[in-house]
Amino acid sequence: MEKSDEANLATRVWIRPALWWRIGIVLSAGLGLITGAGSLVYFTVESNVIVLGYFTAAVYRMVTRRTVDGPAPRLRGAATLYILITGLVAHIVLNHGASPLPGLTHGSGADRLQSWSLLLLHYTTPIMVLLDWLCCRPRNASRWRDLPLWLAFPLGYAGLTELRAVLFPFFPNRYPYFFLDPAGHGYGWVGLQIAQLTVEFVVLGAVVVGLDRLGTAARSAFAERAGRVGPAVGEKPAA
């Protein structure tokens, strides 16, 4: 099979499911944002805005260029890390592992709508983005040296939140998250919380890079079972 024919075959095989999956991510993030009551002071909202912007651009690129690859693959890695931070912090730290499902059918109409919004922002979108990172192209685009750059955003968010609270003491919702509020335990405690989260985010970032490599292996195995010979078209060798 000629190389161009192989590339066309790969496009026909992968573009449709990948395209519709990414449209689903756009819908999940978009619906979660427009139905929720959160503002941009929340990391949840900011990370979902980043996901919405990136995957909207990815869908546009896939349609106009007929390609399975999303744009700016290293930005895709950053968006994946941020939305996973949102999902894990919300479920483990804020909700203490509680199920989000009861709120979907209980309470007033406004409360149920907010619960649906949080389900989309904290659970559905992170899971869909994680699966996109694992299964869709491009692969092997992330590098270990990307981690410090990726971490600059969540750490900058924490620092700017503290600075804003000091400079504008009457700002509404000065501390969007309890672990950033020094009122009860002081700034030393806040610093320890940020340090602990930083270590956890470094580990999570390493997992994101590792899953990039794992996704390559999974797709290669699938392609081999489907009868394709050699590496997937357009994939870069693992670093």
LINRA-V999999 format. One record per run of one state. SS is the DSSP state (H for helix, E for strand, L for the rest). FROM is the first residue (numbers start at 0). TO is the last residue. If there is no record, write none. Layout:
ss | from | to
SS | FROM | TO
SS | FROM | TO
This chain:
ss | from | to
L | 0 | 1
H | 2 | 34
L | 35 | 41
H | 42 | 64
L | 65 | 71
H | 72 | 93
L | 94 | 100
H | 101 | 103
L | 104 | 107
H | 108 | 134
L | 135 | 142
H | 143 | 166
L | 167 | 176
H | 177 | 179
L | 180 | 185
H | 186 | 224
L | 225 | 238
